[in-house]
Amino acid sequence: MSTEQRTDSGVSRGAEPYSCHHFARLRDVEVIANSNGWATSMRQLEPGPLRLDGVVVAVNTATVLDVAVSHRVEIRGRTQSGTVAVVLPQRDTRLWLNGYEQTSTTAMAIPPGSTISAWSREAARLSVALMPAALPVLERYFCREDARALASGEALRAYSARPGDVLEKIATTFCTPERADAHGDDGETTHWRSAPNPARDRGSFQVICRAVDHIDANLGGPISSTDLTVAAASSLSKLERTFRQEIGLTPSEYIRARRLSAARKELRSGYARQVAAVAFDNGFRHLGRFSGAYRQFFGELPSETLSVTRRLPISG
């Protein structure tokens, strides 16, 4: 009987230790990623009940997350000091990642201690492989030059990559720790190049990041257009154009989505007591308008979210 089995993520099961778990909530993405060296948050950015289908595969010291979401999302976080993240959009996914347009034929390897800012243009499916940043480990997958570049803090980007090949190679490499030449057999399909952060549209990416940082710091209070343009070091017209081009939303639509997502996270935390308090904490001053916007965005009233949460045990 063959010992190799293919998981939903496209990774073949070859050797132990191996584990595979499914998940279906945004907060599961955060918990799983955070426990594997990637401090991150994933947020819904457009209205409609979100459907999420995910699987996490652990193969020895590497972990692969495969996530499919039905709506536009934002991913922001940081790789920890001992972890490299390889991000691979799947199928027709278009992802704006650290200033680069990523599609299903590209991959990005992000060095340890780096920030990650990504926005999908529509429904998305992507895989993220997390692996130790130790140079001897990286040299089992990447060529020596690329491994050293990653270990020293340089991001890499692969062109004409096939996600299935990359994931299969990661699984093969980490299923067989004794292999020292694992990087040699996929040279024809994956070519890594330096990816300065960010190289494409640096101005646009920095404008977005400065604006989002300001929004993060003031989510519960008023955010005026003047304050936002000052924080982003941009004119209002450029700021709105950049948001539409790169995120697909206006700044005001983005702020509204962020506030609603933050309110939903709080309502589902198990610690919220009153809908009105949650609304106020997240920048909404009119309870009726908040409830209507929340229902349009998530398909249920905030009181329904809170009611369901109260009947569930508090969990991470």
Buried (B, 14 or more C-beta within 10 A) or exposed (E): EEEEEEBEBBBBBBBEEBEBEEBEEBBBBBEBBBEBBBBBBBBBBBBEEBEBBBBBBBBBEBBBBBBBBBBBBBBBBBBBEEBBBBBBBBEEBBBBBBBBBBBBEBBBBBBBEBEBBBBBBBBBBBBBBBBBBBBEBBBBBBBEEBBBBBBEEBBBBBEEBBBBBBBBBBBBBBBEEEBEEBBEEBEEBBBBEEBEBBBEBEEBBBBBBBBBBBBEEBBEEEBEEEEBBEBBEBEEEBBBBBBEEBBBBBBEBBBBBBBBBBBBBBBBEEEBEEBEEBBBBBBBEEEEEBBEBBBEBBEBBBBBBBEEBEEEEEEE
